[in-house]
Amino acid sequence: AQSVTQPDIHITVSEGASLELRCNYSYGATPYLFWYVQSPGQGLQLLLKYFSGDTLVQGIKGFEAEFKRSQSSFNLRKPSVHWSDAAEYFCAVGDYTGTASKLTFGTGTRLQVTL
Amino acid sequence: KAGVTQTPRYLIKTRGQQVTLSCSPISGHRSVSWYQQTPGQGLQFLFEYFSETQRNKGNFPGRFSGRQFSNSRSEMNVSTLELGDSALYLCASRASGNHNTDTQYFGPGTRLTVL
C-alpha cells in the first residue's frame, strides 16, 4: 500500500530565509505526487504536482519541488519565505487503479514564519 | 469559474443523530471525492463518485455513505454519529477519469462537531 512520510511536524523559519519541507513516499509504480497547502479554517490549495517529465516542478507562490526516484523523495522548496506562507503543508501521492483514484496524504508540516 | 462549494460550513450534532453534507463540484467536473480530516488520523480518503457511481471507497464503517446526482453534485451521509466523527470533511472534484488531467481541487470543508 502507498504511504507518505513528512518527518517534520513543525518548522519555524525567519521571513526571507529559504525553506525546504521533506516528503518521502512509498509507492509501487510511477508516483503521481502533489503538494497542498492549508491555511487555518480553509480547504486545501494545490501548490504543484508531478506526473512525469522534468523532475524539478514549479508551482504557485514561488514554490518548487524536486522528484528524486532514487531517494523516494519529493521535497518542497522556496528560496525566500514570506510571512503569508505560514500554514500547514501536505504532501500526497495519487493512487490510480483503473479509473478510480484517491490521494494518500502525509501527516503535514506546520510552517511558522517569524518576522 | 467558481470553485468547489460545500454546505453547510459548520454543523453541530449530538451522538446518535445523522447528518448530510453537500458538495457542488467545479462546473464540468464529473468526479467527486470525500476526505475526512482529524487531528489524530490526518487526512483520510472516504470515497469517490464518478457519473453517479461509487468507484472507490476508503476504510470507513458502513455508517458513512454517499451518493452523486446527475448534475455531479454529491452528498455524504453519516448515520448514528459518534464523538469520533467530529472532523473537517473535505470534498474534492476533478475533471474526469483521465490520469493526465487528474488534479483534485478541494472545497473549504464542512466542520462537523458531535457532542
Interface residues (C-beta under 8 A of the other chain):
Chain A: Y32 F34 Y36 G41 Q42 G43 L44 Q45 L46 K49 F51 F90 A92 G94 Y96 T97 G98 T99 A100 S101 K102 L103 T104 F105 G106 T107 G108
Chain B: V4 S31 S33 Y35 G42 L43 F45 E48 F50 R55 N56 G58 L90 A92 R94 G97 H99 N100 D102 T103 Q104 Y105 F106 G107 P108 G109
